[in-house]
Amino acid sequence: MAAGSVIAVIPARYASSRLPGKPVREIGGVPMVVRVWRSVARARGIARVIVATDDERIAAVVREAGGEAMMTSERHPSGTDRVAEVAHRARAAIYVNVQGDLPFIDPADLDALVAPMKADRRLPMATLATPIVDDGEWNNPNVVKVVCGARGDALYFSRASIPFARAGGRPHQALRHIGVYAYRRNFLFKFASLLPGVLEGVEMLEQLRALESGYPIRVVTSVAPSLEVDTAEDLARAESFARAAMSGEIKGGQAQQD
């Protein structure tokens, strides 16, 4: 890979406590991991897309669709560790970690995510966020929120409703974190080697490890909200969206939040 090149990695495990076999569950007749791969492959700034998995069933589905799958260790505790294994075997300047449960991720968001990494070589890591426009999301601990400083770097990620509005209501600054990350190569290895932090253990949010260790995370506002599939209910929503998109009721291919 040439200097400045970008590889996107989609970590995909078959096991899921809330939705077993999630990567191969079909949405509109297409396995979810294939939908993610197709969306990521349309990003202009990404040179290569690899689905990293420990399950041959997932690899087979990806390869049948024409994608690249790489078998990785079964022992990885997180998706970041799986991405780091890929980075040891496939060299690039920047790696984009795209969760396999974002079937309608907008390729333009991935290009926007990579842009500040290319513009500032000192920036170790970046991620996506989108405005919260629904009180249900604002009050849901399964929806991760993020608050940022003046430069756009994350101050904190939390399952709590932050920033708290003393006057009441949902503040217009409220942002929902989207689990997509860009890492510079050397920092990816550094991050994977860091010990879990105290706050990470409290919130169960891996990205807090970077903040606790003093590393900045640039937050990029997404072009379009992206539906995340974690439960059977989410899968039903995704199926409804896919049907509406195929019937022409929705213009474009990206999911909008209710």
Secondary structure, DSSP 4 states (H G I P E B T S, - for coil): --TT-EEEEEEE-S--SSSTTGGG-EETTEEHHHHHHHHHHT-TT-SEEEEEES-HHHHHHHHHTT-EEEE--TT-SSHHHHHHHHHHHS--SEEEEE-TT-TT--HHHHHHHHHHHHH-TT--EEEEEEE---HHHHT-TTS-EEEE-TTSBEEEEESS--S--TTSS--TT-EEEEEEEEEEHHHHHHHHHSPPPHHHHHHT-TTHHHHHTT---EEEE-SS------SHHHHHHHHHHHHHHHTTSSSSS-----
